[in-house]
Amino acid sequence: MVQTEYNRILIICIDRDADILQKVGEEGPILGRDEVMDIAVRLGLADPTDTDTNTLFESLKLYDSFEKEGKDVEVVTLIGSPDVGITSDMEISRQLTEILGIWKADGAVVVTDGAEDEFILPIIQSKLDVISLRRVIVRQSERLESTYYMIKEFLLDLVNDPKLSRLIIGLPGIAAVLYVLFPQHGWRLIIGVLGVFLVIKGFALEDPIQKGIDEFKSSFIAGKISFFTYVVSALLGIVGVWAGYNEVLLGDSYTNLLDATPYFIAGAIDLLAYAAIVALIGKSIDAISEGQSIWKYVSLTVFTVAMWLILDAVSQFLLGQIDDIKFAVSVVIGLTLSILLYASIKFIGGSTKLTASD
């Protein structure tokens, strides 16, 4: 393998986050040994703890070493931007192009003070060969700095990734708020919220819930009547759940969850049914105003009424509030409505397919 001979070597000192600009007031690029020496001294006086001072002096040391070997060498400091990322990297690329137009180089020795500055290495490699990378860092803090950047990257991913932020930031935030608002029952509420979260994840309910949220937003933006009925429906649903919970607390003849279920249904079923019907009425009104069919919403309303009759009858029968005849009549009516609804859906669906095929 033929070894490449580098006669014109450019020593590049990198200040990606523009500490020199902020603390000394000098913009890049800074070309020449005397100019870099001046900046190094001024930066050291402005902030003796800044690690960029070390990189500046290291680049000067390398310059002197290559000069003693008879190499044609030059040293330059490239200064990025306080907005570290695309902005700073574009600025460094611009400055490097400017320097290469002034002083042609065969290869480069890059001097940095840590892992973050080394992100711009591909930019330099795209313009000229990189002979060596010299990383200047206080020995006893090298692991600490690496750990710092690992934590920094993790926190950035945590903030920018919605799924991670909801899980790691959102849930603890909700738990903290619940504990402050309800100190006596805070842990029970926190466990309840965690249980709801696990149910949503376990049964893959994210998409249906997201569709519901999107529907609510779109109805608000479009000014549809369904937005207001959704709000009323949500309030009725919350009150219904609360009424069912209070009914469970008032009941004194249950010993487990199965025995408590009829109390909850009896207390909540009416308001929950009203909530569903109100929401469907709003959707029906929107469908009429848009010239669409309301058959789907009528079907869902009938189904809601059927389930309302059946569940209410079952809960009252289990609590001993109705006799066998009333229970049987309510269940039969509910089942009849469900069967008629199923038959009508099959009939209309078949007619629609027949019409389409014709």
TORKOL-4160 file (C-alpha; in steps of 0.2 Angstrom, whole numbers, padded with zeros to 4 digits, m for minus):
358
<pt num="1" X="0000" Y="0000" Z="0000"/>
<pt num="2" X="0007" Y="0017" Z="m0005"/>
<pt num="3" X="0008" Y="0029" Z="0009"/>
<pt num="4" X="0002" Y="0047" Z="0005"/>
<pt num="5" X="0014" Y="0061" Z="0007"/>
<pt num="6" X="0006" Y="0077" Z="0014"/>
<pt num="7" X="0016" Y="0092" Z="0011"/>
<pt num="8" X="0004" Y="0106" Z="0015"/>
<pt num="9" X="m0005" Y="0102" Z="0031"/>
<pt num="10" X="m0019" Y="0112" Z="0039"/>
<pt num="11" X="m0022" Y="0111" Z="0058"/>
<pt num="12" X="m0040" Y="0114" Z="0061"/>
<pt num="13" X="m0046" Y="0119" Z="0079"/>
<pt num="14" X="m0065" Y="0117" Z="0081"/>
<pt num="15" X="m0076" Y="0127" Z="0092"/>
<pt num="16" X="m0093" Y="0121" Z="0087"/>
<pt num="17" X="m0103" Y="0130" Z="0101"/>
<pt num="18" X="m0094" Y="0147" Z="0097"/>
<pt num="19" X="m0087" Y="0150" Z="0115"/>
<pt num="20" X="m0074" Y="0161" Z="0107"/>
<pt num="21" X="m0087" Y="0172" Z="0099"/>
<pt num="22" X="m0097" Y="0173" Z="0115"/>
<pt num="23" X="m0083" Y="0176" Z="0127"/>
<pt num="24" X="m0070" Y="0185" Z="0116"/>
<pt num="25" X="m0081" Y="0193" Z="0103"/>
<pt num="26" X="m0071" Y="0186" Z="0088"/>
<pt num="27" X="m0079" Y="0178" Z="0073"/>
<pt num="28" X="m0072" Y="0164" Z="0063"/>
<pt num="29" X="m0062" Y="0159" Z="0054"/>
<pt num="30" X="m0046" Y="0164" Z="0063"/>
<pt num="31" X="m0031" Y="0160" Z="0052"/>
<pt num="32" X="m0012" Y="0160" Z="0057"/>
<pt num="33" X="m0001" Y="0156" Z="0072"/>
<pt num="34" X="m0001" Y="0174" Z="0079"/>
<pt num="35" X="m0019" Y="0176" Z="0077"/>
<pt num="36" X="m0023" Y="0159" Z="0085"/>
<pt num="37" X="m0011" Y="0163" Z="0099"/>
<pt num="38" X="m0019" Y="0179" Z="0103"/>
<pt num="39" X="m0036" Y="0171" Z="0104"/>
<pt num="40" X="m0030" Y="0158" Z="0115"/>
<pt num="41" X="m0023" Y="0170" Z="0128"/>
<pt num="42" X="m0038" Y="0181" Z="0127"/>
<pt num="43" X="m0050" Y="0166" Z="0130"/>
<pt num="44" X="m0039" Y="0159" Z="0144"/>
<pt num="45" X="m0040" Y="0176" Z="0153"/>
<pt num="46" X="m0059" Y="0178" Z="0150"/>
<pt num="47" X="m0063" Y="0160" Z="0156"/>
<pt num="48" X="m0048" Y="0149" Z="0162"/>
<pt num="49" X="m0060" Y="0134" Z="0164"/>
<pt num="50" X="m0065" Y="0134" Z="0146"/>
<pt num="51" X="m0058" Y="0118" Z="0137"/>
<pt num="52" X="m0057" Y="0127" Z="0121"/>
<pt num="53" X="m0042" Y="0136" Z="0127"/>
<pt num="54" X="m0033" Y="0119" Z="0128"/>
<pt num="55" X="m0038" Y="0115" Z="0110"/>
<pt num="56" X="m0031" Y="0131" Z="0104"/>
<pt num="57" X="m0014" Y="0129" Z="0113"/>
<pt num="58" X="m0013" Y="0110" Z="0107"/>
<pt num="59" X="m0016" Y="0116" Z="0089"/>
<pt num="60" X="m0001" Y="0129" Z="0091"/>
<pt num="61" X="0009" Y="0115" Z="0098"/>
<pt num="62" X="0006" Y="0104" Z="0083"/>
<pt num="63" X="0009" Y="0119" Z="0072"/>
<pt num="64" X="0027" Y="0121" Z="0079"/>
<pt num="65" X="0030" Y="0102" Z="0078"/>
<pt num="66" X="0026" Y="0101" Z="0060"/>
<pt num="67" X="0036" Y="0117" Z="0056"/>
<pt num="68" X="0051" Y="0109" Z="0064"/>
<pt num="69" X="0049" Y="0094" Z="0052"/>
<pt num="70" X="0050" Y="0106" Z="0037"/>
<pt num="71" X="0031" Y="0104" Z="0033"/>
<pt num="72" X="0021" Y="0118" Z="0025"/>
<pt num="73" X="0009" Y="0120" Z="0039"/>
<pt num="74" X="m0005" Y="0132" Z="0044"/>
<pt num="75" X="m0017" Y="0133" Z="0058"/>
<pt num="76" X="m0035" Y="0139" Z="0058"/>
<pt num="77" X="m0049" Y="0140" Z="0071"/>
<pt num="78" X="m0066" Y="0137" Z="0065"/>
<pt num="79" X="m0080" Y="0145" Z="0075"/>
<pt num="80" X="m0098" Y="0138" Z="0074"/>
<pt num="81" X="m0114" Y="0145" Z="0082"/>
<pt num="82" X="m0122" Y="0145" Z="0099"/>
<pt num="83" X="m0136" Y="0136" Z="0090"/>
<pt num="84" X="m0127" Y="0120" Z="0090"/>
<pt num="85" X="m0133" Y="0108" Z="0076"/>
<pt num="86" X="m0137" Y="0112" Z="0058"/>
<pt num="87" X="m0134" Y="0131" Z="0060"/>
<pt num="88" X="m0116" Y="0129" Z="0068"/>
<pt num="89" X="m0111" Y="0115" Z="0056"/>
<pt num="90" X="m0116" Y="0125" Z="0041"/>
<pt num="91" X="m0106" Y="0140" Z="0048"/>
<pt num="92" X="m0091" Y="0129" Z="0050"/>
<pt num="93" X="m0093" Y="0121" Z="0033"/>
<pt num="94" X="m0093" Y="0139" Z="0026"/>
<pt num="95" X="m0078" Y="0145" Z="0035"/>
<pt num="96" X="m0068" Y="0129" Z="0030"/>
<pt num="97" X="m0073" Y="0132" Z="0011"/>
<pt num="98" X="m0067" Y="0150" Z="0013"/>
<pt num="99" X="m0050" Y="0145" Z="0021"/>
<pt num="100" X="m0047" Y="0132" Z="0008"/>
<pt num="101" X="m0050" Y="0145" Z="m0006"/>
<pt num="102" X="m0036" Y="0155" Z="0003"/>
<pt num="103" X="m0024" Y="0141" Z="0008"/>
<pt num="104" X="m0024" Y="0125" Z="m0002"/>
<pt num="105" X="m0020" Y="0110" Z="0009"/>
<pt num="106" X="m0016" Y="0091" Z="0006"/>
<pt num="107" X="m0023" Y="0085" Z="0023"/>
<pt num="108" X="m0029" Y="0091" Z="0039"/>
<pt num="109" X="m0026" Y="0087" Z="0058"/>
<pt num="110" X="m0042" Y="0091" Z="0068"/>
<pt num="111" X="m0041" Y="0096" Z="0086"/>
<pt num="112" X="m0056" Y="0096" Z="0097"/>
<pt num="113" X="m0061" Y="0096" Z="0115"/>
<pt num="114" X="m0074" Y="0082" Z="0116"/>
<pt num="115" X="m0086" Y="0071" Z="0107"/>
<pt num="116" X="m0098" Y="0085" Z="0102"/>
<pt num="117" X="m0086" Y="0094" Z="0091"/>
<pt num="118" X="m0082" Y="0078" Z="0082"/>
<pt num="119" X="m0099" Y="0078" Z="0074"/>
<pt num="120" X="m0092" Y="0089" Z="0061"/>
<pt num="121" X="m0079" Y="0077" Z="0056"/>
<pt num="122" X="m0088" Y="0071" Z="0040"/>
<pt num="123" X="m0090" Y="0089" Z="0034"/>
<pt num="124" X="m0071" Y="0091" Z="0035"/>
<pt num="125" X="m0068" Y="0074" Z="0027"/>
<pt num="126" X="m0079" Y="0079" Z="0012"/>
<pt num="127" X="m0067" Y="0093" Z="0008"/>
<pt num="128" X="m0050" Y="0086" Z="0012"/>
<pt num="129" X="m0041" Y="0071" Z="0019"/>
<pt num="130" X="m0040" Y="0070" Z="0038"/>
<pt num="131" X="m0023" Y="0064" Z="0043"/>
<pt num="132" X="m0027" Y="0063" Z="0062"/>
<pt num="133" X="m0039" Y="0068" Z="0075"/>
<pt num="134" X="m0032" Y="0075" Z="0091"/>
<pt num="135" X="m0045" Y="0075" Z="0106"/>
<pt num="136" X="m0039" Y="0087" Z="0120"/>
<pt num="137" X="m0048" Y="0084" Z="0136"/>
<pt num="138" X="m0043" Y="0084" Z="0155"/>
<pt num="139" X="m0040" Y="0065" Z="0159"/>
<pt num="140" X="m0049" Y="0064" Z="0175"/>
<pt num="141" X="m0065" Y="0071" Z="0167"/>
<pt num="142" X="m0066" Y="0061" Z="0151"/>
<pt num="143" X="m0078" Y="0048" Z="0157"/>
<pt num="144" X="m0088" Y="0061" Z="0165"/>
<pt num="145" X="m0090" Y="0071" Z="0149"/>
<pt num="146" X="m0094" Y="0055" Z="0140"/>
<pt num="147" X="m0108" Y="0051" Z="0153"/>
<pt num="148" X="m0114" Y="0069" Z="0151"/>
<pt num="149" X="m0116" Y="0068" Z="0132"/>
<pt num="150" X="m0125" Y="0051" Z="0134"/>
<pt num="151" X="m0137" Y="0059" Z="0147"/>
<pt num="152" X="m0140" Y="0074" Z="0136"/>
<pt num="153" X="m0144" Y="0063" Z="0121"/>
<pt num="154" X="m0156" Y="0053" Z="0131"/>
<pt num="155" X="m0165" Y="0068" Z="0138"/>
<pt num="156" X="m0166" Y="0075" Z="0120"/>
<pt num="157" X="m0174" Y="0059" Z="0114"/>
<pt num="158" X="m0185" Y="0059" Z="0129"/>
<pt num="159" X="m0192" Y="0076" Z="0125"/>
<pt num="160" X="m0193" Y="0074" Z="0106"/>
<pt num="161" X="m0201" Y="0057" Z="0106"/>
<pt num="162" X="m0220" Y="0059" Z="0110"/>
<pt num="163" X="m0221" Y="0041" Z="0115"/>
<pt num="164" X="m0207" Y="0041" Z="0127"/>
<pt num="165" X="m0212" Y="0058" Z="0134"/>
<pt num="166" X="m0230" Y="0052" Z="0138"/>
<pt num="167" X="m0224" Y="0037" Z="0147"/>
<pt num="168" X="m0209" Y="0044" Z="0157"/>
<pt num="169" X="m0214" Y="0062" Z="0159"/>
<pt num="170" X="m0233" Y="0062" Z="0157"/>
<pt num="171" X="m0238" Y="0048" Z="0169"/>
<pt num="172" X="m0227" Y="0054" Z="0183"/>
<pt num="173" X="m0234" Y="0071" Z="0180"/>
<pt num="174" X="m0252" Y="0065" Z="0182"/>
<pt num="175" X="m0247" Y="0055" Z="0197"/>
<pt num="176" X="m0240" Y="0071" Z="0206"/>
<pt num="177" X="m0255" Y="0081" Z="0202"/>
<pt num="178" X="m0267" Y="0068" Z="0208"/>
<pt num="179" X="m0257" Y="0066" Z="0224"/>
<pt num="180" X="m0257" Y="0085" Z="0228"/>
<pt num="181" X="m0276" Y="0087" Z="0224"/>
<pt num="182" X="m0281" Y="0071" Z="0233"/>
<pt num="183" X="m0269" Y="0068" Z="0247"/>
<pt num="184" X="m0280" Y="0055" Z="0256"/>
<pt num="185" X="m0285" Y="0045" Z="0241"/>
<pt num="186" X="m0270" Y="0050" Z="0230"/>
<pt num="187" X="m0262" Y="0033" Z="0229"/>
<pt num="188" X="m0278" Y="0024" Z="0224"/>
<pt num="189" X="m0281" Y="0037" Z="0210"/>
<pt num="190" X="m0263" Y="0035" Z="0204"/>
<pt num="191" X="m0265" Y="0016" Z="0203"/>
<pt num="192" X="m0282" Y="0018" Z="0194"/>
<pt num="193" X="m0274" Y="0030" Z="0181"/>
<pt num="194" X="m0260" Y="0017" Z="0179"/>
<pt num="195" X="m0273" Y="0003" Z="0177"/>
<pt num="196" X="m0282" Y="0013" Z="0164"/>
<pt num="197" X="m0265" Y="0016" Z="0155"/>
<pt num="198" X="m0261" Y="m0003" Z="0155"/>
<pt num="199" X="m0278" Y="m0008" Z="0149"/>
<pt num="200" X="m0276" Y="0004" Z="0134"/>
<pt num="201" X="m0259" Y="m0003" Z="0130"/>
<pt num="202" X="m0264" Y="m0021" Z="0133"/>
<pt num="203" X="m0279" Y="m0021" Z="0122"/>
<pt num="204" X="m0272" Y="m0009" Z="0109"/>
<pt num="205" X="m0285" Y="0005" Z="0111"/>
<pt num="206" X="m0273" Y="0019" Z="0106"/>
<pt num="207" X="m0280" Y="0020" Z="0088"/>
<pt num="208" X="m0298" Y="0021" Z="0093"/>
<pt num="209" X="m0295" Y="0033" Z="0107"/>
<pt num="210" X="m0284" Y="0044" Z="0095"/>
<pt num="211" X="m0298" Y="0043" Z="0082"/>
<pt num="212" X="m0310" Y="0049" Z="0095"/>
<pt num="213" X="m0299" Y="0064" Z="0099"/>
<pt num="214" X="m0296" Y="0068" Z="0081"/>
<pt num="215" X="m0315" Y="0068" Z="0078"/>
<pt num="216" X="m0318" Y="0079" Z="0093"/>
<pt num="217" X="m0305" Y="0091" Z="0086"/>
<pt num="218" X="m0311" Y="0091" Z="0069"/>
<pt num="219" X="m0329" Y="0094" Z="0075"/>
<pt num="220" X="m0323" Y="0109" Z="0085"/>
<pt num="221" X="m0313" Y="0117" Z="0070"/>
<pt num="222" X="m0327" Y="0114" Z="0058"/>
<pt num="223" X="m0340" Y="0122" Z="0070"/>
<pt num="224" X="m0351" Y="0106" Z="0069"/>
<pt num="225" X="m0366" Y="0104" Z="0081"/>
<pt num="226" X="m0358" Y="0087" Z="0086"/>
<pt num="227" X="m0344" Y="0097" Z="0096"/>
<pt num="228" X="m0357" Y="0103" Z="0108"/>
<pt num="229" X="m0366" Y="0087" Z="0109"/>
<pt num="230" X="m0349" Y="0078" Z="0112"/>
<pt num="231" X="m0346" Y="0090" Z="0127"/>
<pt num="232" X="m0363" Y="0087" Z="0134"/>
<pt num="233" X="m0361" Y="0068" Z="0131"/>
<pt num="234" X="m0344" Y="0068" Z="0140"/>
<pt num="235" X="m0351" Y="0077" Z="0155"/>
<pt num="236" X="m0366" Y="0065" Z="0156"/>
<pt num="237" X="m0354" Y="0051" Z="0155"/>
<pt num="238" X="m0343" Y="0057" Z="0169"/>
<pt num="239" X="m0358" Y="0061" Z="0180"/>
<pt num="240" X="m0365" Y="0043" Z="0176"/>
<pt num="241" X="m0349" Y="0035" Z="0181"/>
<pt num="242" X="m0349" Y="0045" Z="0197"/>
<pt num="243" X="m0367" Y="0041" Z="0201"/>
<pt num="244" X="m0363" Y="0022" Z="0198"/>
<pt num="245" X="m0348" Y="0024" Z="0210"/>
<pt num="246" X="m0359" Y="0032" Z="0223"/>
<pt num="247" X="m0372" Y="0019" Z="0221"/>
<pt num="248" X="m0358" Y="0006" Z="0225"/>
<pt num="249" X="m0353" Y="0015" Z="0241"/>
<pt num="250" X="m0371" Y="0016" Z="0247"/>
<pt num="251" X="m0374" Y="m0003" Z="0244"/>
<pt num="252" X="m0371" Y="m0013" Z="0259"/>
<pt num="253" X="m0375" Y="m0031" Z="0254"/>
<pt num="254" X="m0360" Y="m0035" Z="0242"/>
<pt num="255" X="m0343" Y="m0042" Z="0247"/>
<pt num="256" X="m0333" Y="m0042" Z="0231"/>
<pt num="257" X="m0332" Y="m0034" Z="0214"/>
<pt num="258" X="m0345" Y="m0046" Z="0206"/>
<pt num="259" X="m0358" Y="m0042" Z="0219"/>
<pt num="260" X="m0354" Y="m0023" Z="0217"/>
<pt num="261" X="m0357" Y="m0023" Z="0198"/>
<pt num="262" X="m0376" Y="m0022" Z="0198"/>
<pt num="263" X="m0375" Y="m0007" Z="0210"/>
<pt num="264" X="m0364" Y="0002" Z="0198"/>
<pt num="265" X="m0374" Y="m0002" Z="0183"/>
<pt num="266" X="m0390" Y="0003" Z="0191"/>
<pt num="267" X="m0383" Y="0020" Z="0196"/>
<pt num="268" X="m0374" Y="0024" Z="0180"/>
<pt num="269" X="m0384" Y="0015" Z="0165"/>
<pt num="270" X="m0397" Y="0029" Z="0163"/>
<pt num="271" X="m0384" Y="0043" Z="0161"/>
<pt num="272" X="m0372" Y="0033" Z="0151"/>
<pt num="273" X="m0386" Y="0029" Z="0139"/>
<pt num="274" X="m0391" Y="0047" Z="0138"/>
<pt num="275" X="m0373" Y="0052" Z="0134"/>
<pt num="276" X="m0372" Y="0040" Z="0120"/>
<pt num="277" X="m0389" Y="0045" Z="0113"/>
<pt num="278" X="m0384" Y="0064" Z="0114"/>
<pt num="279" X="m0368" Y="0061" Z="0105"/>
<pt num="280" X="m0377" Y="0051" Z="0091"/>
<pt num="281" X="m0390" Y="0065" Z="0089"/>
<pt num="282" X="m0376" Y="0077" Z="0086"/>
<pt num="283" X="m0368" Y="0066" Z="0073"/>
<pt num="284" X="m0385" Y="0063" Z="0065"/>
<pt num="285" X="m0388" Y="0082" Z="0064"/>
<pt num="286" X="m0371" Y="0085" Z="0056"/>
<pt num="287" X="m0375" Y="0071" Z="0043"/>
<pt num="288" X="m0391" Y="0079" Z="0038"/>
<pt num="289" X="m0383" Y="0096" Z="0036"/>
<pt num="290" X="m0370" Y="0088" Z="0025"/>
<pt num="291" X="m0382" Y="0078" Z="0015"/>
<pt num="292" X="m0376" Y="0061" Z="0021"/>
<pt num="293" X="m0386" Y="0046" Z="0027"/>
<pt num="294" X="m0390" Y="0045" Z="0045"/>
<pt num="295" X="m0394" Y="0026" Z="0045"/>
<pt num="296" X="m0378" Y="0022" Z="0054"/>
<pt num="297" X="m0382" Y="0033" Z="0068"/>
<pt num="298" X="m0400" Y="0028" Z="0069"/>
<pt num="299" X="m0395" Y="0010" Z="0070"/>
<pt num="300" X="m0382" Y="0014" Z="0084"/>
<pt num="301" X="m0396" Y="0023" Z="0094"/>
<pt num="302" X="m0408" Y="0008" Z="0093"/>
<pt num="303" X="m0394" Y="m0003" Z="0098"/>
<pt num="304" X="m0390" Y="0009" Z="0113"/>
<pt num="305" X="m0408" Y="0008" Z="0118"/>
<pt num="306" X="m0408" Y="m0011" Z="0117"/>
<pt num="307" X="m0393" Y="m0013" Z="0128"/>
<pt num="308" X="m0400" Y="0000" Z="0140"/>
<pt num="309" X="m0415" Y="m0010" Z="0142"/>
<pt num="310" X="m0406" Y="m0026" Z="0145"/>
<pt num="311" X="m0393" Y="m0020" Z="0156"/>
<pt num="312" X="m0405" Y="m0010" Z="0167"/>
<pt num="313" X="m0416" Y="m0025" Z="0168"/>
<pt num="314" X="m0402" Y="m0037" Z="0173"/>
<pt num="315" X="m0395" Y="m0025" Z="0187"/>
<pt num="316" X="m0413" Y="m0022" Z="0194"/>
<pt num="317" X="m0416" Y="m0041" Z="0194"/>
<pt num="318" X="m0400" Y="m0045" Z="0203"/>
<pt num="319" X="m0404" Y="m0031" Z="0216"/>
<pt num="320" X="m0421" Y="m0038" Z="0218"/>
<pt num="321" X="m0430" Y="m0022" Z="0212"/>
<pt num="322" X="m0441" Y="m0031" Z="0199"/>
<pt num="323" X="m0450" Y="m0047" Z="0197"/>
<pt num="324" X="m0447" Y="m0061" Z="0185"/>
<pt num="325" X="m0460" Y="m0055" Z="0173"/>
<pt num="326" X="m0454" Y="m0037" Z="0171"/>
<pt num="327" X="m0436" Y="m0044" Z="0169"/>
<pt num="328" X="m0441" Y="m0056" Z="0155"/>
<pt num="329" X="m0452" Y="m0042" Z="0146"/>
<pt num="330" X="m0437" Y="m0030" Z="0147"/>
<pt num="331" X="m0425" Y="m0043" Z="0140"/>
<pt num="332" X="m0436" Y="m0049" Z="0127"/>
<pt num="333" X="m0439" Y="m0031" Z="0121"/>
<pt num="334" X="m0421" Y="m0027" Z="0120"/>
<pt num="335" X="m0417" Y="m0043" Z="0111"/>
<pt num="336" X="m0431" Y="m0040" Z="0099"/>
<pt num="337" X="m0424" Y="m0023" Z="0095"/>
<pt num="338" X="m0407" Y="m0030" Z="0092"/>
<pt num="339" X="m0413" Y="m0044" Z="0081"/>
<pt num="340" X="m0424" Y="m0032" Z="0070"/>
<pt num="341" X="m0409" Y="m0020" Z="0069"/>
<pt num="342" X="m0397" Y="m0035" Z="0064"/>
<pt num="343" X="m0410" Y="m0040" Z="0051"/>
<pt num="344" X="m0412" Y="m0023" Z="0044"/>
<pt num="345" X="m0393" Y="m0020" Z="0043"/>
<pt num="346" X="m0392" Y="m0037" Z="0033"/>
<pt num="347" X="m0406" Y="m0032" Z="0022"/>
<pt num="348" X="m0400" Y="m0014" Z="0018"/>
<pt num="349" X="m0382" Y="m0021" Z="0016"/>
<pt num="350" X="m0388" Y="m0034" Z="0004"/>
<pt num="351" X="m0399" Y="m0022" Z="m0006"/>
<pt num="352" X="m0384" Y="m0010" Z="m0007"/>
<pt num="353" X="m0372" Y="m0024" Z="m0014"/>
<pt num="354" X="m0386" Y="m0029" Z="m0026"/>
<pt num="355" X="m0388" Y="m0012" Z="m0033"/>
<pt num="356" X="m0369" Y="m0009" Z="m0035"/>
<pt num="357" X="m0368" Y="m0026" Z="m0044"/>
<pt num="358" X="m0382" Y="m0021" Z="m0056"/>
